[in-house]
Amino acid sequence: MEYEEYKAIYNRLNKPEDVRNMMSEGYDPRLVKTLYVQKTSRDVKKRFHVVKNHTRQMLKEWKNGNSLMEISEKWKFPPILTSMFIFQEDGASKKEFWNYVRNPDCLNKRTAEEIKEVIANDYVYSPDANEDQRLRGIWGEDLLHEWLDGQGITYRTEDDIRGEYQKTPDALLDEPMMFNGHKIHWVESKASFGDNVEFRFNARKQLIPYTEIFGPGIVVYWVGCLKDMECPQGIFLEDYNILEKTLKPCPKE
């Protein structure tokens, strides 16, 4: 994806309503949800403690009749986390709060309805959002395995080699293969969008260590990635279009 197109989409995704609006306009649901999750998660890391320091005020607003969703929108913070701050300030433990999220009908009618509204409007931290992200990860790994299996390429999965190495890619090839003129040893599946922030984080935490242990490899961002990003040596960046490409045997020495 070109940077200008990516930035135009990214800049519009500021609240759950924006996700729904963009999906209704024909944008790919997986793309807008993924970008919204990534943007929201990054904002939470920056503002978590700043917002948490105002929980006494937020509780007062709730006691005065403002809904949990209204308070979330005012503070521009995810509904589930906003609600958790408020409940904790009101004396509930984190465990108790998550029990309310899983079973809102155990609360009084007003609070139950507000919790249900919060759940429906949180695409990042709600149980449904967590399940959606888990299934997206499985979807990406299934695509990777189907691509390799369809070419008759054998490999070991992360589960197969867990514990043998400090870092383990999703697919470690049994034999090195050629890809676009480069010898590669592994393929990593990412069910996220590869923008500069995401790619730098993944490179530092996983991809560069893979090259140091196994040699060069491919990272596939199934939801898409920016074009022309600078990659560290030995890392090759691909998106969904890798399904139209193939690996080839290495030349015999």
C-alpha positions, -999 to +999 in steps of 0.1 A: +000+000+000+012+035-008+019+057+022-006+084+012-035+058+010-024+043+043-022+076+061-056+087+048-072+056+063-052+057+095-060+093+102-097+086+100-097+058+126-102+076+159-132+059+175-153+027+170-179+046+149-152+054+124-145+017+119-182+011+112-185+040+089-155+030+068-167-006+065-200+007+053-181+027+027-166-005+013-133-005+030-120-040+038-132-048+074-100-067+083-079-037+072-098-010+091-102-031+122-065-040+122-053-004+117-078+008+144-064-018+169-028-009+161-035+029+164-055+025+196-030+002+213-002+027+206-022+056+220-030+035+251+007+029+257+013+067+256-016+078+276-024+049+300-011+065+332-022+100+322-058+089+319-056+066+350-046+096+371-080+111+365-101+081+376-115+099+406-129+125+383-142+099+360-160+080+388-176+113+399-188+119+363-203+084+363-220+089+397-234+121+384-252+103+356-228+102+326-227+068+310-195+048+308-195+052+270-199+090+273-169+092+296-149+070+273-156+093+244-148+124+265-114+111+275-108+095+240-098+062+257-110+026+250-144+019+266-133-013+284-102+003+299-122+035+309-148+013+326-121-007+343-106+024+358-139+036+370-149+003+386-115-001+403-118+035+417-152+024+430-137-005+449-139-034+425-108-056+418-096-062+383-108-098+385-143-087+396-145-062+367-137-088+341-163-110+356-188-082+351-177-079+315-183-117+310-216-116+329-231-081+328-265-093+338-253-099+373-253-061+377-282-037+381-301-028+350-285+005+343-249-007+348-255-039+328-268-020+298-238+004+300-214-025+302-230-042+272-227-009+253-191-007+262-184-042+250-201-036+217-180-005+211-146-018+220-128-033+191-095-037+210-100-049+246-134-066+247-136-104+248-150-104+213-121-082+201-096-106+217-112-135+200-112-117+167-075-110+170-068-146+180-088-159+150-070-134+127-037-149+138-049-184+131-061-172+097-027-159+088-008-190+099-033-212+080-026-192+048+012-196+054+009-233+059-014-237+028+011-217+007+040-239+017+021-272+017+008-264-018+044-262-031+054-294-013+078-276+009+085-292+043+091-271+074+088-272+111+063-250+130+069-229+161+053-257+181+077-282+166+108-264+176+097-245+207+125-248+233+153-256+208+161-220+201+157-186+219+135-173+191+113-195+168+097-184+135+063-197+124+078-218+097+115-230+097+122-246+063+138-280+064+159-269+034+167-234+024+148-221-007+152-193-032+128-164-032+132-135-056+168-144-061+175-147-023+182-178-002+157-179+027+154-202+057+122-192+074+088-175+070+070-155+097+033-148+096+019-115+108-019-110+109-013-073+112-006-043+090+031-037+084+036+000+088+068+016+100+060+013+137+048-023+135+077-034+113+104-018+134+090-034+166+087-068+149+122-065+134+138-056+167+119-082+188+118-112+164+130-108+128+166-096+133+171-124+159+158-149+134+184-138+108+211-141+135+201-177+144+188-191+111+198-167+083+176-147+059+138-151+058+105-136+048+079-118+070+044-118+055+019-091+067-014-107+056-035-075+061-011-055+040+021-034+044+036-002+032+056-002+000+093+006-001+101+003+036+137-001+044+144-036+056+173-048+077+197-072+059+183-107+055+146-097+060+123-097+030+089-081+033+057-095+017+019-091+018-011-112+008+002-112-028+029-137-018+002-164-025+008-157-062+045-164-058+066-195-053+098-207-037+124-224-058+151-249-049+185-235-043+211-240-071+232-271-066+267-261-056 
